[in-house]
Amino acid sequence: MSQKEARLPYFIAVLNAVIIGLSFLFAKLVLDYASPLDTLAFRFAISFLVISVPVAFGWVKLSYRGKPIFKVLLLATMYPLAFFLLQAFGLQHASSAEGGILYAFTPVVTMIFASLFLKEAITVLQKLSIFLSVFGVVFIFIMKGSRIDLWNLTGISLLLLTCVAFAGYTVLARSLSKHFKPAEITYLMMGIGFVFFMVTSVTSHASKGTLHHLFAPFASGVFIVSILFLAIISSLFTALMANYILARMEASKMSVFANLSTIVSMTAGAVFLGEEVTIYHLIGSVMIIAGVIGTNRLGRNKTLERPNKQTELNSSRS
């Protein structure tokens, strides 16, 4: 494997975190025009439509014959279904700051799952690096005055389950990379997300007699631009990138990159919304970056792998 090929998964992991960080800004914009459920329905409808175009024209070859499809269905129940549903209901009982603090613990849960189910060997220095990155995120939120209300058991429980759902997706996707191409996993994920959220949204509007308002948000140019970003860039491309990365990088190492999105979100807020950046933001950012670098540099150099024979065969067919 060339040096360029070895660095590509790391570059894509950083890019993935940047997009996720920017998605918070666009998510705030779309929620001014549509409910969270409608937003999810439109996100996955557009994502599935976009990925279906190259599939329909044969530009992307998909083959599911003889492969463990039920495992991909299980994967989709974790992400996007369980993750977004738990997040939506959790944020009804908790603040977005509490959500940010608790989501930062996802790499820790992923590390535990990866060790148990994938038998990934994680060194002590890597574990310390993961915790440093997590503490960087928590430090920023705490210094902003955010706290976790321990009496709010419902909200905290649901938000912690989002960590479990995403960690479960990360570990299972890593395992499935031996049998499926990234596009095959992503196609099923987007399709299942589209069907579930659209049916749920339409049913909700029909029961309230507001079905005629479903597409009203598309009268706004801001909504259209924002939902296209969330659907194509933040949902479809990030899913493709994540599934690509997990075919070449250990789950525990990949998951810690997610904390970089906090830095991107903070920067975007400062640039576009005029939000203040203080010294504690910079200190927390240094912790996050140091944790990400440590997690990926202090291992046993087994991060990158050559695609297995099945993957190589699938790639040659496409």
N, C-alpha and C positions, 0 to 999 in steps of 0.2 A: 504494500500500500504506500503510495507516494505521500510526501509531507502535506501536499495540498489536499489530498483526499482525507488525511488524518485530521486536518484542522476544520474541514467543512462542517461536521456535526456540531462543533463548538460555535462556529459562526452562526449556524442556523438556530442553535439554542438561544444565543444572545438576541438574534433578530426576533425569535418567537416571544421572548420576554418583553422586548420593546413594543411589539404589537399589542400584547396583553395589557401592558401599562397604558398605552394610548386608548385602549378600548373603554376604560373607565370614563374618560372624557366624553366619548361618543355615547356611551350608555346613559350618562346624565342628560344628554341632549334629547335622545329619543323618548325618555320617560316623561318629558314635557308634553308629548303628543299621544302616547299610547301606554297601555298598562303593561306590566312586566310579562304577563302571559301572552298578550298580543305581540309584543316585541320578540319573544322567543319563537312564536309561530312564524313571523315574517323572516326572522334570521335564518331558520332552518329550511323554510320553503325556498328562499333565494339560494341558499347554499346548495341544496339538493338539485335545484334547477341548473345551476352553473356547472356542477360536477357531472350532471347527466348529459350535457352537451358533448364533451369529448368522448364519453362512453358511447353515446348514440352513434357518433360518426366513426367509431372504431379507432380513435386516436389513443384511447386508453383501454387496454385489454384487461378484462376482469374474468377470473376463473375461480369458481367456488366448489367445483366438483371434487368430492373426496376430502374436503377440508372441514374442520370442526366449526361449522357455522354457529352452532348453539353457544359457543364460547364468545363469539363476536356479539351475539344478542345479549349475553350476560354483560359484556363490556359496555354496550350501549345503555344498559339499565343503570350502570354506574355513572357513565358520562356519555351523553349529556343529560339523560333523564333525571337520575337521582341527584346529581350535583346541582343542577339549576333549580329543581323543585325544592330541595332542602335549603338552598341559599335564599330563594324567594320567601319561603315561609319563615326561615330563621331571621331574616332581616325585618319581618313584620313584628318580631318580638325582641329584637336587639338592634343596636345602632350599627351604622356602617363601619364605625371605628372598631367596635367589638368584632365585627366580621373580618376586618383587616388583620387584627391581632391574632385571631384564632386561625385564619387561613395561612398565616405565616408558619404554623406548625405542620403544614402538609409535608415538607421534606422529612421531618422526624418520623411521621407515620409511614411515609414511603420507605424510609431506611429500615424500619422494623419489618414491614411487609416483604421488602426485597430480601432481607436476611433470612426470613422464615420460609418464603415460598420459592425464591429464586436462588437461594443459597449464595447470594452475593457476599463476597468477603470485604468487609469495611474496616479499615484500620482505625486505631484510636484517634489519630490526627484528623482523619476524615470526619469522624463523629464530632470532634471538637469544632471542626470547621463548619459543619452543618448547624450546630447549635449557635455558633458565632453569627452566622447569617440570619438565623431566626431571631436572635437577640437584637440584631441591628434593626429589624422591622419593628419588633416590640418596643425597642428604645425610642424610635421615632414617634410612635403612637402615644406612648406614656408621657413623653416630654411635651406633646401637644395637649396634654391634659385628659387624654382618653383613659378610660378605666373599664374593667369588666365587672359587671354587676353579678356577683356570685349568686344572688337570690333569683336571678332570671334564668332558672334552670331550663325552661323550654327553649328560649333563644340560643343559649349556650350549647345545649345538647344538639340542636339541629345544625348549628354552624360547625360543631366538631364533627358531625357526621358528613359534612361536605368534605372535610379533610380525608376522612376514611374513604368516601366515594372516589375522590380524585386519586388518592394513593392506590386504591384498588384498580382503577383504570390504568394507571401508569405501569403497575406491576403486571397486570394481565396483558396489556398491549405489548410489553416487552416479551412476554412468553409467546404471544401469537405471531410475533415478527418472524418466527421460524417457519410459519405456514402460509402467511399472507403477505402480499405487497402492501405498502402504506396506502395506496389508492383503494385497494379492496376493503381494508378496514374502514377507511374514511367514508367510502361510499355508503356502506351499511349504517355507519353512525349518523351521517347526515339524513339518510332516508328514514331511519327510525325516529330521529328527532323531529323531522318534518311531519310525519304522520301523527305522532303523539301530540305534539304541541298545537298543530293546526286543528285536529279533531277536538281537543280540549277547549281551545279558544272559541271555535265556532259553536260548540255546544253551550259554552258559558254565555255567549251573546244571544243565542237562540232562546235560552231559558229566561233571559232578562228582556227579550224583545228589542235588543239593540243591534241586531245583525246588520242593519243598514249603516251602522257607524263603523263597521270593522275596518274598512279601507279609507276612512276619512283622514287619517294622518298623512296619507300620500299626497294631500293637497299642499303640504309644506315641503319646500326645497331642502330645508335643514334636515327634516326627518328622512327624506330620500337619501341624501348624501350619507347621513349617519348610519342608517340601517344597511346601506350597501357596504359600508366599511365593516360594520359588525358581522354581516353575513358572509361576505367574500373574503375579507382579509382576516378578521378576528375569529371567525368560526371555521371556515373551510381551509384557508391556508395554514392556520395554526394547527389544525388537526392533522393535515398532511405533514407538516413539519415535525410535529410531536411524534407521529407514527414512524417517520423516517429516522428521527434521532434515536428512538427507542430500539430500532433495529441495529443500531451501531454503538449505543452508549448504555451503560448500566443505569437502571431505573433510579437508584439512589443519587447518582451524579447528575442525571438530567433534572430531577425534581428541584434541586436547590437553585437552578437558574430562575425558577418562578419568582423568587424573592427580588430579582432585579427589576421586576415590573413595578415594585414599590417606588424605586428611584425614578423610573420613567414617568409614572403617574404623578409623582411629586414635581418633576421638571415640567411636565405638560401643564399642570395646574399653575405653576409660576409663570410660564410663558403665555398661556392663552387665557387664564382666568385671573391673573394678577395675584395669586396666592403667595404668601410670604415664605421665603426659604431662610432658615436660621442655622446657627452653628450646630445645633443638635441634629438637623437634617443631614448635614455634611458628615458628622461623626457616625450616625447610623448608616449612611451610604457606604462609608469606608468599611464598616463592619460587614455589611452585606457583600460587597465586592471581594473583600479578603476571604470571607467564608466560601464564596463560590469558587475562587481560585484555589483555596486550600483543599476543598472537596475533590476537585478534579486534578490536582497536581500531586497530592500526597498519598495517592493510592498505590496499587501494585502494578500499574501500567497495563491493566486488562480492559481498559475502557472501550477501546475501539476494536471492532471485530470485522473480519471479512464476512460478507453475506454468505449464508449457508448455501448448499447446492440447490435447494428448492428455490431460494430467493434469486440465485443466479439464473436458474432455468426460467423463472417467471419473467425476469428482467429481459432476457434474450427474446422471449416471445412477444414482449410489448415493444 
